[in-house]
């Protein structure tokens, strides 16, 4: 009798462990999503008496509900031509599932403090609007802060970086 609950648990847990991707059970065709992801490489610039932090490069990826993606790059103050890309329906389902299933939309507005002794660091931003609800998150790379960046933010960051790599290859 005691083996039945154990076997039932194994039938539930083992397939989940063998399938590491994010499930997209909560994704439905009525979902409306838009994403804007930005990545800036910031550098401290000294003017003798004062210091300022400026962006050496800024990358922005905008994804609309229909899978249309636009990638823009600004380097040393000069914009390069935008690159357009169309994400497949499967890619959009994966991204929407990632955002819905991980609870990203429930993250409270949080500020991550950057270490004061840094001359250069990367800063990321993510604005997601899903079915009328928006969340805006900004964070530095993990090495630039003493605070813990939640893994789900890193997971979304990696997904966005993978799309950018696909666009610019």
N, C-alpha and C positions, 0 to 999 in steps of 0.2 A: 504494500500500500504506500509506503514511504517513497518508493522509487518513481511513482507516477508524477508527483510535482517536480522532481529533479529532471526527469525526461522532458516534461513540458517546458521547463525553463531552458533546457539545452536546445530544444527546437526553436525557441525564440531568440536566444542569445547568440548562438553560433552563426546563423545567417547575418546577423547584424555585425559581428566581428569580422566576418569574411568580406563584407561589402563596406569599405571605408568611406565611400563617397557620401555626401549629404543626401538624405532622402528628400524627395520632393513631393511627398504625399499631400502637403498642405497647398501646393501650387494648383491653381485652377485657371481656366482660360479667361476669367473675368478680372484677374489681377492686372492692375495698371501700375507700372513701375518706371521711375526715371532715376538715373544715377549720375552723379558728377564726382569724379575722383581726381584729386590733384596731388602732385608730388613736387616739392620744391627743394632744391639744394641751396641752403642758405649759408652765407659767409659773412663774418664780422669784418667790417671795413672801418679802418681808423682814419680819422681826419685830424690827427694831432691831439687836440683837446677832447674831441668827442668821438664816439663810436656809433656806428649804425649797422644794422643787419640787413643785407640785401640778398635778393635771389639771383644766383648765377644761372640756374636753369629752372624753368617751370614747365611741368607737363600736366596737361588737363585731358581727361578722358570723359566724354559725355555719352551716355547710352540712353536712348529713348525706348519706349515700350515696344516698338516694332522691331527692335534689334539694330537700328541704325546707330552706329558709333562714330564719333568724331574725335580725333586725337590732334591736339595742338601742342606745339613746343615753342618756348621762348628761351633763347640762349643769349646771355649777356645783353639783354634788352632788345634783341632782334627776334621777331616772330618768323618762324618757318611756315610754309604753306600747310594748311590743315590736311590731314589724311582721313579719308572716310573708309568705313568698313561695315560690313553687314554680319551681325552675329546670327548663327543658326537658331532655329527654334529650340533645339536641345540645349545650346549654350545659354539662351535666355531662361529656360526652365531651370537649369542648374544654378544660375546666379540668383534667380528669384527664390528658389528653394533654399539656397545658402542663407539668404537674408531672412527669410521667414522662419526657417527651422532653427537657426542659431539664437534667435531672440535679439538680433541686432537692433530691431526697431524699438526695443524696450530699454536700451542703454540710456541712462540719464546724461544730460549735458555735463561733460567732464573736461577739466582743464589739466593738462599734463605739464608740469614744470620742467624746463630744460636746464641742465647743469650750467652754472654761470661761467665756468672756465672754458667753455667750448668756443672755438673760432669758426668751426664748420659743422653743420649737421643737416639731416634731411627731415623735412616736415611734411606730413600727409594730411589730407582733408577728404572727407567723404560726406556727400549730401545725398540721401536717399529719400525719395517720396514713393510710398507704397500705399495704393488705395486711399490717397488723400492725406495720409499721415506722414510727416517728415521727421527726419533725424539728421542732425549735423554734428559730425565728430571730427576733431582735429587732434593730431598726436605727432610727437617726434619719433624718430627711430629709437628702438629699445636701448641702444648704447648711449643715447643722449639724455636719458632721464633716469632718476633713481626709482621712479614709480613703475609699477607693473602694468604693461600694456596687455589687456585681455586677449587670449588666443583667438577669439572669434573675430576681433578687429584685424589681427595678423592674417587670419585665414581669408578674409575679404580682400585685404591688401594684396596678398599673393595672387588671388584670382584676377584682380584688376591689373596687376603687373604682368600676368601671363597674357592677358588680352592685348596690352600695350606691346609686348614682345612679338605677338603674332602680327600686329598691325605694322610695325616698323621693320619686320624682317624682309 
